[in-house]
Amino acid sequence: MRIFRCVTLLAATLAFAGCSTFSGNDSPSFPAQAKWGLLPVVNYSQTPQAGERTEQILLSVLSEQGIQPQVYPYVESEDLILLDDRKRYEAALEWAKRNSLDYVVTGSIEEWQYKNGLDGEPAVGISLKVISPANGQVLWSNSGARAGWSRESLAGSAQKVLATMLDDLRIE
């Protein structure tokens, strides 16, 4: 009976581990008193506004790490070019430079969907990076992906991915 429990526990652990993937480089130490900003998260998924949804979740996960970033201002314009994520990112990076921010967090969404099938599992793929706005240098980056369980939400899966990725960010 004990062997059966051990084998079952091992199988469950392996199955759960197969649902998530993370990769990235070691984080340098970032000073806790630094001025942080949050730039747009570029949406490469097929789901409209997945980047904006991720930004909102990212704000709360960053606060758990002790980071209270300034958020780039939303610019209302009749110019449709501002609907382009890349243009929004470039405008926000200029805003970060003008405001002398030390570091900014940004990233991209590669996947944000419920998979087809009976279970409709949530699937998210997210990349994050910390950039020095002064010179555009990427100081840290990490990527994560997760397929959740059938009754889990996309936002819940994204929060788990973001929290795991940001656990690697060293704030001192």
C-alpha positions in Angstrom: 0.0 0.0 0.0 2.8 2.4 0.8 4.5 1.8 -2.5 1.3 2.5 -4.3 1.0 5.9 -2.5 4.6 6.8 -3.4 4.1 5.8 -7.1 0.8 7.7 -7.2 2.5 10.8 -5.6 5.4 10.6 -8.1 3.0 10.3 -11.1 0.9 13.2 -9.9 4.1 15.3 -9.4 5.4 14.5 -12.9 2.0 15.2 -14.4 1.8 18.6 -12.7 5.4 19.5 -13.6 4.6 18.7 -17.3 1.9 21.5 -17.3 4.4 24.4 -16.8 7.6 25.5 -18.5 9.9 28.3 -17.4 13.2 29.6 -18.7 15.2 32.7 -18.1 18.5 34.1 -16.9 19.7 34.8 -13.3 18.4 38.1 -12.0 20.9 40.8 -10.9 20.1 42.5 -7.6 17.8 45.5 -8.0 17.7 48.1 -5.3 14.3 48.2 -3.5 14.3 52.0 -3.5 14.6 52.3 -7.3 12.0 54.1 -9.4 10.1 51.4 -11.3 7.6 51.7 -14.2 5.3 49.3 -16.0 5.2 49.5 -19.8 2.7 47.9 -22.1 2.7 44.2 -22.5 2.7 43.5 -26.2 0.0 41.0 -27.3 1.1 38.4 -29.8 -1.8 36.1 -29.0 -5.0 36.0 -31.0 -7.0 37.2 -28.0 -7.9 40.9 -28.0 -6.6 42.9 -25.0 -4.6 40.0 -23.5 -1.7 42.4 -23.0 -3.9 44.9 -21.0 -5.3 42.0 -18.9 -1.8 40.8 -18.1 -0.7 44.3 -17.1 -3.4 44.5 -14.5 -2.4 41.1 -13.0 1.2 42.0 -13.2 0.6 45.1 -11.1 -0.6 43.0 -8.2 2.1 40.4 -8.5 4.8 43.1 -8.7 3.4 44.6 -5.5 3.8 41.3 -3.8 7.5 41.6 -4.7 7.7 45.1 -3.1 7.6 47.0 -6.4 5.0 49.8 -6.8 5.6 50.8 -10.4 4.4 53.9 -12.1 2.1 52.9 -14.9 2.5 54.5 -18.4 -0.2 57.0 -19.1 -3.0 56.0 -21.4 -3.1 58.4 -24.3 -6.5 59.0 -25.9 -6.2 59.8 -29.5 -8.1 59.5 -32.7 -4.8 58.3 -34.2 -5.4 54.6 -34.7 -1.6 54.0 -34.7 -1.8 54.1 -30.8 -3.8 50.9 -31.0 -0.7 49.2 -32.3 1.0 47.5 -29.3 4.5 48.3 -30.6 3.7 52.0 -31.0 2.2 52.1 -27.5 5.4 50.4 -26.2 7.7 52.9 -27.9 5.7 55.9 -26.6 5.7 54.4 -23.1 9.5 53.9 -23.2 9.9 57.6 -24.1 7.6 58.4 -21.2 9.9 56.3 -18.9 13.0 58.1 -20.1 11.4 61.6 -19.5 10.4 60.6 -16.0 13.9 59.3 -15.2 12.7 55.8 -14.2 15.5 53.4 -13.1 13.8 50.2 -14.4 10.7 49.3 -16.3 9.0 45.9 -16.6 7.5 44.9 -19.9 6.9 41.8 -21.9 4.7 40.0 -24.3 1.9 37.5 -24.4 2.5 34.6 -26.8 -0.6 32.6 -25.8 -3.8 33.5 -24.0 -6.7 31.1 -24.7 -8.8 28.2 -23.7 -7.8 25.1 -25.5 -10.3 23.4 -27.7 -11.8 20.2 -26.5 -14.1 18.9 -23.8 -12.1 20.3 -20.9 -11.3 23.7 -22.3 -8.1 24.1 -20.4 -6.6 27.6 -20.0 -3.2 28.1 -21.7 -1.0 31.1 -21.2 2.5 31.9 -22.5 4.2 35.0 -21.1 7.6 36.6 -21.5 8.8 39.4 -19.1 11.9 41.6 -19.1 13.3 44.4 -17.0 14.9 47.2 -19.0 16.9 50.2 -18.2 15.1 53.0 -20.0 18.2 55.2 -20.1 19.9 52.9 -22.6 17.4 50.2 -23.5 19.5 47.4 -22.1 17.6 44.3 -21.0 18.8 43.5 -17.5 16.7 40.4 -16.8 14.3 38.3 -18.8 12.1 35.2 -18.1 9.5 33.3 -20.0 6.8 31.0 -18.7 4.0 28.9 -20.0 1.3 26.9 -18.4 -1.7 24.8 -19.3 -4.1 24.9 -16.4 -6.8 22.5 -15.3 -10.3 22.5 -17.0 -12.0 24.5 -14.2 -9.3 27.1 -13.8 -9.5 30.6 -15.3 -7.1 32.2 -17.7 -6.4 35.0 -15.2 -5.7 32.4 -12.5 -3.2 30.6 -14.8 -1.6 33.9 -15.8 -1.2 34.9 -12.1 0.5 31.7 -11.3 2.9 32.0 -14.3 3.7 35.7 -13.4 4.2 34.9 -9.7 6.6 32.0 -10.5 8.6 34.1 -13.0 8.8 37.1 -10.6 10.0 34.9 -7.8 13.3 34.8 -9.6 13.6 38.6 -9.6 15.9 39.7 -6.8 14.9 42.9 -5.1 17.2 44.0 -2.2 
